[in-house]
Amino acid sequence: MDIDSILIPFQHFGVHLGLERIQRLLSDLGNPHHSVPVIHVAGTNGKGSVCAYLSAVLTEAGYRVGRYTSPHLVSWNERICLNEQPISEDALQELLLQVTAAINPDTETPTQFEVITAAAWLYFAQQQVDIAVVEVGLGGRLDATNVCDRPLVSIITSISREHWQQLGSTLDKIATEKAGILKPGCPAVVGQLPPEAQAVVAQRVAELSCPVVWVEPARKLPPLTPELNEGCESWAEYQGIKYPLALHGDIQLSNSAIAIASLQILRQNGWNITESAIASGMAKTKWLGRLQWTTWKNHKLLIDGAHNPAAAKALRQYVDTLGVSVTWVMGMLSTKDHAEIFQALLREGDRLYLVPVSDHSSADPQQLAILANSICPNLADCQTFSDLTTGLEKAITTSNLLVLCGSLYLLGHFFQQQLVN
């Protein structure tokens, strides 16, 4: 029995927020999460990058580090890592069999996310990790990861309007859900938030007496000499610590500062994390599908999820620094805020090639084309294609910068095709 065949039956239960099922399942597994020291990371954007920075630095510092993130791009194994290495197929399969065997048939069936989350907690406990960096799946308060009572640090990276169908239609409602990961007396690190969201988080921080760091973006440093560059294009400084930025885009000045602030809290509590380990770990950080350069048929390609307006703005900001015309190859899920994403990305003279997101609830490319033309009527070209490959083949005939974006699932499909080919 492979991983998909174990997990697919639980897909039927969809997104169903709540802690009762995961708490019952973990209890039946012996409460493995109770033995796992954790950094808990919530936010609309930046969660994955912050988790990647923390995991890389703590690994470099010599600790045994678990990392749990979602969604995956190609395989389930990506979600559960130990010292930067994805769990093996065999180990994950064995864990999932242990988890599913513990499910009480007389109680409400857990969701697919709850099953894989329970497997992550079980793995980290079995591997006796020194620390686990755990990313919230959706929201925070009722997310299946929110079962730790005493996190070493609780992080809220950013808050903007996404998943409003589950979290609420306003920023203060979304902020309430994300602030649900904060625990009494436990340190909190919070990135830059819109005023209405910050007010909600600040009130919750005060109610719970959380020591809090409100993080400002790091300062970008002038270019260093080649021998000091560590293979990274840029360096930054935060709280007196200088470090290279392996991930692209000005948004990483905020994400990296959040990671450094969290590491500083650990250092203040006796963790041995040297500044050289920080610099080396930051330089080695990798995060697939976020402002990542790759190639397709010998053509340079920039790929990014950009699946919500805030992420789209960050992508456009980075693209603007490159000073070239853009050809977008895009697909989006039906549930996303298509208009705001187009407003963030599209500019006069851009080319836009729209494709479906395979095997998911995809927005109709024809409808997206109508919307895109109404928002940016001076596009140089706007066409729809029946599949990703055809869209990319058309895109590489232009001399523009080629960007694939709009959905992490679309990027996953791209990477899967790369592996097949």
Buried (B, 14 or more C-beta within 10 A) or exposed (E): EEBEEBBEEBEEBEEBBBBEBBBBBBEBBEEBBEEBBBBBBBBBBBBBBBBBBBBBBBBBBEBBBBBBBBBBBBBBBBBBBBBBEBBEEEBBBBBBEBBBEBBEEEEEBBBBBBBBBBBBBBBBBEBEBBBBBBBBBBBBBBBBBBBBEEBBBBBBBBBBBBBBEBBBEEBBBBBBBBBBBBBEEBBBBBBBBBEBBBBBBBEBBEEBEBEBBBBEBBEBBEEBEEEEBBEBEBBBBBEEBBBBBBBBBBBBBBBBBBBBBBBBBBBEEEBEBEEEBBBBBBBBBEBBBBBBEBEBEEEEBBBBBBBBBBBBBBBBEBBEEEEEBBBBBBBBBEBBBBBBBBBBBBEEEBBBBBBBBBEBEBBEBEEBBEBBBEBBEEBBBBBBBEBBBBBBBBBBEBEBBBBBBBBBBBBBBBBBBEEEE
